[in-house]
Amino acid sequence: MPISVRWRGKYHSADMKNPNSLRPNRLNPSSSAPGAPEQGFSYSRPFFEDLVDTALKHAKRLGSTDAGAEASEGCGLSVSVRKGELENVERNRDKSLSVSVYLGKRRGSANTSDFSRKAIEQTVQAAYDIARFTAEDPFAALPDVADIVPQAEQRTDLDLFYPWDVSSEQASVLAMACEAAALKTSRRITNSEGAGVSAQQSHFFSAHSNGFRGGYASSRHSLSVSPIASSPGKNGDMQRDAWYSSERNAADLASPEAVGRYAAERALSRLNSRKIPTTECPVLFESPLAAGLLGAFVQAVSGGALYRKSSFLLDSLGKQVLPKHIDIMEDPFIPGGKGSSPFDDEGVRVQARQVVEAGRVQGYFLGSYSARKLGMKTTGNAGGSHNLNLTSRLTRITDTLDAMIEKLGTGLLVTELMGSGVNYVTGDYSRGASGFWVEGGKIAFPVHEITIAGNMKTMLKGIQAVGADTYNYGAKTVGSILVGKMKVAGS
């Protein structure tokens, strides 16, 4: 049923069957009036360019050998509700100018939120003074000129910016609809930790004295809810679960009803959980958690961990660290991708590449500094990975979660993990967990208060199957992952 929302003195009808009727507008930055701020921002791209150029010119006047500067702005709205009532409305607006100054092999950095000329000069001076008294680092320098991406080659078709002009009233309606859908799913959904809507956007411009110039706007919007299910009776069981939808374009968000119902179904499925005896068995990681395994691999083959020798995958380039049926692809150029970018955080050229092929590591994740420390070349990953996709050559389109549970046979399906629990030096893995005990390829009962343990090296090599039930978690996409054997500590 349509719900009327009082907004800016007028009544607007938000159809809860189609909450995305509050559609955001796609804004092409190049279509803005010259010098005008983009939608929702206080500062324009030309203003940021002038700000950065002023900083670089002052750094040169002080005698720097190299310098880099970045101006950025972020703004957004976050609304939370609980039990049908508005709890919090938060608006955020942040701005910053960060400056790095090089004096030979010495580097200093400083930042400010004051965009006045005096503040810019003081910030550059602070970075210069820090560099003067910092120890020399032979690897400290801007990226090599050959590695930076020229403006003419920067991709502008990545669809990263969809501003959402949603009011707090409209956002609260969406959040309440999401929570209401969860509460209406069953009488056993008796409470809620709340629901929320977030609309965030940012833009930046960066330039270096080595010739790099670039910047872009991006957005990220989300809808979430966390219902609580209860079993009947004085001492009935209570279980909480949650679900969310997150997209660059709010029109692509799942409906509040779908998010609410699914979160409720997850909470209901956990009622009457049991403990299980300590055992050793196959473990199936639900796809959102499987993304965490991919994240652990990325961290282990990233520059910082490698040059500090704090990785369980040291010297793994060209070596078999995953089964032969596993491939990992990185693609920074997926339109609308959460990990898409025309260049990395240093302005270095990015590219689609095969990170793992047939289980063998084909490349690390390196920025310029870590690459120099390792005697290698940057891979364009300063700031992290870009749209990773882990796949198995054995996966078939019919490998749904139910099919993966059948492949599991008898073992543990994990749907929630607690704690960090990964030692990246040794690879030792231990996490609190809950989920479902599976027997004969069918879910038998929910389980809780258990710990799963193993070693990441063994776990990665022990991946037996990857599901077709792919899930995108940030910049990582992967289906459910079946690991052949892990220790499960229970009662």
MONOR-V981842 format. One record per residue. N is the residue number from 1. PSI is psi in degrees with one decimal (none if undefined). NEAR is the number of other C-alpha atoms within 10 Angstrom. Layout:
n=N psi=PSI near=NEAR
n=N psi=PSI near=NEAR
This chain:
n=1 psi=133.3 near=7
n=2 psi=142.9 near=12
n=3 psi=131.7 near=13
n=4 psi=137.4 near=14
n=5 psi=125.3 near=16
n=6 psi=122.5 near=12
n=7 psi=118.1 near=12
n=8 psi=40.8 near=9
n=9 psi=-1.6 near=7
n=10 psi=162.3 near=8
n=11 psi=128.8 near=11
n=12 psi=141.9 near=14
n=13 psi=120.1 near=13
n=14 psi=107.0 near=19
n=15 psi=110.9 near=15
n=16 psi=-12.4 near=18
n=17 psi=-18.9 near=13
n=18 psi=73.3 near=14
n=19 psi=-20.5 near=22
n=20 psi=9.9 near=18
n=21 psi=-19.1 near=12
n=22 psi=62.6 near=19
n=23 psi=140.5 near=16
n=24 psi=163.5 near=16
n=25 psi=134.9 near=15
n=26 psi=124.5 near=14
n=27 psi=122.2 near=16
n=28 psi=113.0 near=16
n=29 psi=-32.5 near=18
n=30 psi=-13.9 near=9
n=31 psi=-7.1 near=8
n=32 psi=155.4 near=13
n=33 psi=142.7 near=10
n=34 psi=126.9 near=11
n=35 psi=-5.3 near=11
n=36 psi=143.6 near=15
n=37 psi=148.7 near=16
n=38 psi=166.2 near=20
n=39 psi=124.8 near=19
n=40 psi=-7.8 near=14
n=41 psi=158.5 near=17
n=42 psi=-21.2 near=13
n=43 psi=145.8 near=18
n=44 psi=165.1 near=21
n=45 psi=-46.6 near=22
n=46 psi=-36.2 near=14
n=47 psi=-44.8 near=15
n=48 psi=-39.9 near=22
n=49 psi=-43.7 near=20
n=50 psi=-39.1 near=13
n=51 psi=-48.3 near=21
n=52 psi=-43.4 near=24
n=53 psi=-37.7 near=19
n=54 psi=-42.1 near=16
n=55 psi=-43.8 near=28
n=56 psi=-39.5 near=26
n=57 psi=-39.5 near=15
n=58 psi=-37.2 near=17
n=59 psi=-39.3 near=27
n=60 psi=-40.3 near=15
n=61 psi=-32.1 near=9
n=62 psi=-17.3 near=13
n=63 psi=17.6 near=12
n=64 psi=148.9 near=21
n=65 psi=-28.2 near=15
n=66 psi=161.3 near=20
n=67 psi=156.8 near=28
n=68 psi=150.6 near=25
n=69 psi=149.7 near=27
n=70 psi=130.0 near=24
n=71 psi=136.0 near=26
n=72 psi=158.0 near=21
n=73 psi=138.3 near=21
n=74 psi=146.3 near=20
n=75 psi=158.9 near=18
n=76 psi=-179.3 near=23
n=77 psi=134.5 near=21
n=78 psi=128.3 near=20
n=79 psi=133.8 near=25
n=80 psi=143.7 near=24
n=81 psi=159.7 near=25
n=82 psi=131.9 near=21
n=83 psi=42.4 near=17
n=84 psi=8.0 near=16
n=85 psi=145.3 near=12
n=86 psi=130.4 near=19
n=87 psi=-53.7 near=14
n=88 psi=142.1 near=13
n=89 psi=117.9 near=17
n=90 psi=129.9 near=11
n=91 psi=134.1 near=13
n=92 psi=143.2 near=10
n=93 psi=114.9 near=14
n=94 psi=148.5 near=11
n=95 psi=153.2 near=18
n=96 psi=146.8 near=16
n=97 psi=119.2 near=25
n=98 psi=139.9 near=21
n=99 psi=135.5 near=28
n=100 psi=130.9 near=27
n=101 psi=135.7 near=33
n=102 psi=132.3 near=24
n=103 psi=91.3 near=20
n=104 psi=-118.8 near=16
n=105 psi=19.0 near=16
n=106 psi=138.5 near=21
n=107 psi=138.9 near=26
n=108 psi=145.4 near=21
n=109 psi=148.6 near=21
n=110 psi=159.7 near=19
n=111 psi=163.3 near=20
n=112 psi=155.7 near=17
n=113 psi=5.1 near=16
n=114 psi=119.5 near=13
n=115 psi=12.8 near=15
n=116 psi=155.3 near=11
n=117 psi=-41.0 near=12
n=118 psi=-43.9 near=9
n=119 psi=-37.8 near=16
n=120 psi=-47.6 near=24
n=121 psi=-37.3 near=18
n=122 psi=-36.7 near=17
n=123 psi=-44.1 near=24
n=124 psi=-41.7 near=30
n=125 psi=-40.8 near=21
n=126 psi=-43.5 near=19
n=127 psi=-40.0 near=23
n=128 psi=-43.9 near=26
n=129 psi=-38.2 near=17
n=130 psi=-43.7 near=19
n=131 psi=-38.2 near=22
n=132 psi=-35.6 near=18
n=133 psi=12.5 near=11
n=134 psi=143.2 near=13
n=135 psi=147.4 near=11
n=136 psi=140.9 near=14
n=137 psi=113.4 near=11
n=138 psi=-15.1 near=12
n=139 psi=0.2 near=14
n=140 psi=116.7 near=18
n=141 psi=161.4 near=20
n=142 psi=162.3 near=21
n=143 psi=151.3 near=19
n=144 psi=142.5 near=12
n=145 psi=-35.3 near=13
n=146 psi=-19.7 near=10
n=147 psi=-20.2 near=18
n=148 psi=152.7 near=21
n=149 psi=123.3 near=22
n=150 psi=154.7 near=17
n=151 psi=-36.5 near=14
n=152 psi=-21.6 near=7
n=153 psi=-3.1 near=10
n=154 psi=128.3 near=17
n=155 psi=134.0 near=12
n=156 psi=9.2 near=16
n=157 psi=29.4 near=12
n=158 psi=-5.3 near=16
n=159 psi=57.6 near=21
n=160 psi=-11.9 near=26
n=161 psi=110.2 near=22
n=162 psi=86.9 near=26
n=163 psi=142.2 near=28
n=164 psi=103.6 near=26
n=165 psi=66.0 near=16
n=166 psi=134.9 near=18
n=167 psi=166.6 near=15
n=168 psi=-33.7 near=21
n=169 psi=-45.0 near=16
n=170 psi=-41.8 near=22
n=171 psi=-39.4 near=24
n=172 psi=-34.7 near=26
n=173 psi=-44.8 near=24
n=174 psi=-44.4 near=27
n=175 psi=-42.3 near=30
n=176 psi=-36.5 near=26
n=177 psi=-37.7 near=23
n=178 psi=-47.2 near=30
n=179 psi=-41.3 near=32
n=180 psi=-39.9 near=22
n=181 psi=-38.2 near=21
n=182 psi=-46.2 near=31
n=183 psi=-29.4 near=23
n=184 psi=-9.3 near=15
n=185 psi=-37.8 near=17
n=186 psi=151.6 near=14
n=187 psi=-19.1 near=11
n=188 psi=-8.9 near=18
n=189 psi=97.1 near=22
n=190 psi=-12.2 near=16
n=191 psi=177.2 near=18
n=192 psi=142.8 near=23
n=193 psi=1.5 near=16
n=194 psi=170.6 near=23
n=195 psi=157.9 near=32
n=196 psi=154.8 near=26
n=197 psi=135.4 near=29
n=198 psi=133.9 near=24
n=199 psi=113.8 near=26
n=200 psi=144.0 near=21
n=201 psi=155.0 near=24
n=202 psi=163.4 near=21
n=203 psi=159.4 near=22
n=204 psi=163.5 near=22
n=205 psi=135.5 near=24
n=206 psi=146.4 near=25
n=207 psi=149.0 near=22
n=208 psi=158.5 near=22
n=209 psi=-7.7 near=20
n=210 psi=2.5 near=15
n=211 psi=-12.4 near=13
n=212 psi=138.1 near=19
n=213 psi=129.8 near=21
n=214 psi=163.0 near=18
n=215 psi=165.8 near=21
n=216 psi=168.8 near=17
n=217 psi=151.4 near=22
n=218 psi=163.5 near=22
n=219 psi=158.1 near=24
n=220 psi=123.6 near=21
n=221 psi=151.3 near=24
n=222 psi=159.9 near=19
n=223 psi=130.8 near=28
n=224 psi=160.5 near=22
n=225 psi=151.8 near=32
n=226 psi=89.4 near=25
n=227 psi=161.0 near=30
n=228 psi=128.3 near=24
n=229 psi=146.2 near=28
n=230 psi=141.9 near=21
n=231 psi=148.5 near=17
n=232 psi=156.3 near=11
n=233 psi=158.1 near=7
n=234 psi=-39.3 near=6
n=235 psi=33.0 near=8
n=236 psi=154.6 near=12
n=237 psi=147.1 near=14
n=238 psi=133.7 near=20
n=239 psi=141.4 near=19
n=240 psi=145.1 near=20
n=241 psi=176.4 near=22
n=242 psi=162.1 near=21
n=243 psi=160.4 near=19
n=244 psi=167.1 near=21
n=245 psi=134.1 near=18
n=246 psi=127.5 near=21
n=247 psi=158.0 near=20
n=248 psi=-35.6 near=24
n=249 psi=117.6 near=24
n=250 psi=-24.4 near=26
n=251 psi=-17.3 near=19
n=252 psi=-4.6 near=14
n=253 psi=146.7 near=18
n=254 psi=155.0 near=19
n=255 psi=151.9 near=19
n=256 psi=-38.1 near=30
n=257 psi=-42.3 near=23
n=258 psi=-44.0 near=16
n=259 psi=-44.4 near=24
n=260 psi=-47.2 near=31
n=261 psi=-44.6 near=23
n=262 psi=-40.5 near=19
n=263 psi=-41.0 near=27
n=264 psi=-43.4 near=30
n=265 psi=-36.9 near=18
n=266 psi=-43.0 near=20
n=267 psi=-44.0 near=24
n=268 psi=-39.4 near=23
n=269 psi=-18.0 near=16
n=270 psi=-4.9 near=24
n=271 psi=148.0 near=21
n=272 psi=39.2 near=16
n=273 psi=150.8 near=19
n=274 psi=165.2 near=18
n=275 psi=156.7 near=15
n=276 psi=155.9 near=16
n=277 psi=154.0 near=10
n=278 psi=134.7 near=14
n=279 psi=177.9 near=13
n=280 psi=126.7 near=16
n=281 psi=169.5 near=17
n=282 psi=150.3 near=22
n=283 psi=129.6 near=26
n=284 psi=118.4 near=32
n=285 psi=120.7 near=25
n=286 psi=149.4 near=24
n=287 psi=-40.4 near=25
n=288 psi=-32.1 near=20
n=289 psi=-28.6 near=21
n=290 psi=-30.3 near=25
n=291 psi=-29.1 near=27
n=292 psi=-35.4 near=16
n=293 psi=-40.5 near=17
n=294 psi=-39.1 near=19
n=295 psi=-37.7 near=15
n=296 psi=-38.8 near=16
n=297 psi=-45.0 near=20
n=298 psi=-45.9 near=17
n=299 psi=-37.5 near=20
n=300 psi=-24.2 near=25
n=301 psi=24.7 near=22
n=302 psi=151.7 near=24
n=303 psi=-47.9 near=27
n=304 psi=-46.0 near=20
n=305 psi=-33.8 near=18
n=306 psi=-47.2 near=25
n=307 psi=-20.3 near=16
n=308 psi=-4.9 near=13
n=309 psi=41.6 near=15
n=310 psi=38.7 near=16
n=311 psi=142.4 near=22
n=312 psi=-0.9 near=22
n=313 psi=38.6 near=24
n=314 psi=142.4 near=16
n=315 psi=39.1 near=12
n=316 psi=-3.4 near=17
n=317 psi=125.6 near=16
n=318 psi=0.4 near=13
n=319 psi=157.8 near=13
n=320 psi=110.8 near=16
n=321 psi=-10.2 near=23
n=322 psi=162.9 near=22
n=323 psi=158.4 near=18
n=324 psi=-16.2 near=15
n=325 psi=1.6 near=17
n=326 psi=132.3 near=24
n=327 psi=149.0 near=20
n=328 psi=122.6 near=22
n=329 psi=141.4 near=17
n=330 psi=129.5 near=23
n=331 psi=104.2 near=20
n=332 psi=-5.8 near=24
n=333 psi=22.7 near=22
n=334 psi=119.5 near=18
n=335 psi=126.3 near=14
n=336 psi=0.6 near=19
n=337 psi=143.1 near=21
n=338 psi=-18.7 near=22
n=339 psi=16.8 near=20
n=340 psi=146.0 near=23
n=341 psi=144.8 near=28
n=342 psi=-12.6 near=23
n=343 psi=166.7 near=24
n=344 psi=-173.3 near=22
n=345 psi=-12.6 near=14
n=346 psi=1.8 near=22
n=347 psi=15.2 near=26
n=348 psi=145.7 near=25
n=349 psi=133.9 near=20
n=350 psi=162.6 near=25
n=351 psi=152.8 near=17
n=352 psi=136.7 near=14
n=353 psi=160.2 near=15
n=354 psi=110.1 near=16
n=355 psi=-41.4 near=21
n=356 psi=129.8 near=24
n=357 psi=122.8 near=19
n=358 psi=38.6 near=17
n=359 psi=-8.5 near=21
n=360 psi=136.8 near=20
n=361 psi=120.5 near=22
n=362 psi=-18.1 near=17
n=363 psi=151.8 near=17
n=364 psi=-176.9 near=23
n=365 psi=101.9 near=24
n=366 psi=139.7 near=25
n=367 psi=-179.6 near=25
n=368 psi=-42.9 near=25
n=369 psi=-50.4 near=21
n=370 psi=-33.5 near=23
n=371 psi=-43.5 near=22
n=372 psi=-40.1 near=19
n=373 psi=-32.4 near=17
n=374 psi=-0.4 near=16
n=375 psi=32.1 near=10
n=376 psi=-174.0 near=14
n=377 psi=147.5 near=17
n=378 psi=146.1 near=24
n=379 psi=7.5 near=22
n=380 psi=34.4 near=26
n=381 psi=24.5 near=23
n=382 psi=121.0 near=22
n=383 psi=-8.6 near=12
n=384 psi=-174.4 near=17
n=385 psi=166.6 near=23
n=386 psi=109.8 near=27
n=387 psi=74.1 near=23
n=388 psi=142.2 near=27
n=389 psi=112.5 near=22
n=390 psi=126.0 near=21
n=391 psi=160.3 near=21
n=392 psi=138.3 near=23
n=393 psi=-9.4 near=12
n=394 psi=-12.3 near=12
n=395 psi=136.2 near=16
n=396 psi=159.2 near=11
n=397 psi=-22.0 near=8
n=398 psi=1.4 near=12
n=399 psi=66.3 near=20
n=400 psi=178.6 near=18
n=401 psi=-39.6 near=20
n=402 psi=-41.2 near=15
n=403 psi=-37.2 near=15
n=404 psi=-35.4 near=25
n=405 psi=-36.9 near=25
n=406 psi=-40.5 near=17
n=407 psi=-33.8 near=19
n=408 psi=-38.8 near=25
n=409 psi=-99.3 near=16
n=410 psi=118.5 near=19
n=411 psi=-155.0 near=26
n=412 psi=128.4 near=27
n=413 psi=118.0 near=26
n=414 psi=127.5 near=23
n=415 psi=-8.1 near=19
n=416 psi=138.1 near=16
n=417 psi=147.3 near=19
n=418 psi=143.5 near=11
n=419 psi=165.6 near=9
n=420 psi=-64.2 near=10
n=421 psi=19.9 near=15
n=422 psi=123.6 near=17
n=423 psi=106.7 near=16
n=424 psi=-10.9 near=20
n=425 psi=-46.8 near=16
n=426 psi=-22.0 near=14
n=427 psi=-1.2 near=21
n=428 psi=136.6 near=17
n=429 psi=126.9 near=18
n=430 psi=119.6 near=22
n=431 psi=141.7 near=18
n=432 psi=145.3 near=18
n=433 psi=161.7 near=20
n=434 psi=163.0 near=24
n=435 psi=-131.1 near=25
n=436 psi=138.9 near=22
n=437 psi=132.2 near=23
n=438 psi=133.3 near=21
n=439 psi=129.0 near=16
n=440 psi=31.3 near=13
n=441 psi=11.2 near=17
n=442 psi=144.3 near=18
n=443 psi=127.0 near=19
n=444 psi=-48.8 near=12
n=445 psi=157.5 near=16
n=446 psi=150.2 near=21
n=447 psi=153.6 near=22
n=448 psi=174.5 near=20
n=449 psi=52.0 near=15
n=450 psi=166.8 near=20
n=451 psi=133.4 near=17
n=452 psi=141.7 near=23
n=453 psi=153.0 near=19
n=454 psi=-160.1 near=17
n=455 psi=133.4 near=18
n=456 psi=-35.8 near=24
n=457 psi=-47.2 near=17
n=458 psi=-39.6 near=17
n=459 psi=-44.4 near=23
n=460 psi=-42.8 near=21
n=461 psi=-19.7 near=17
n=462 psi=11.6 near=18
n=463 psi=116.4 near=21
n=464 psi=-30.2 near=21
n=465 psi=154.3 near=25
n=466 psi=130.1 near=30
n=467 psi=164.1 near=27
n=468 psi=0.9 near=22
n=469 psi=60.6 near=19
n=470 psi=146.0 near=22
n=471 psi=136.1 near=18
n=472 psi=116.4 near=18
n=473 psi=99.5 near=18
n=474 psi=-122.0 near=15
n=475 psi=16.0 near=20
n=476 psi=135.0 near=24
n=477 psi=126.9 near=21
n=478 psi=151.0 near=28
n=479 psi=-178.8 near=29
n=480 psi=146.1 near=27
n=481 psi=127.9 near=30
n=482 psi=117.4 near=25
n=483 psi=131.3 near=21
n=484 psi=-39.5 near=20
n=485 psi=133.1 near=19
n=486 psi=160.2 near=21
n=487 psi=133.0 near=17
n=488 psi=112.8 near=25
n=489 psi=120.4 near=19
n=490 psi=-133.4 near=16
n=491 psi=none near=11
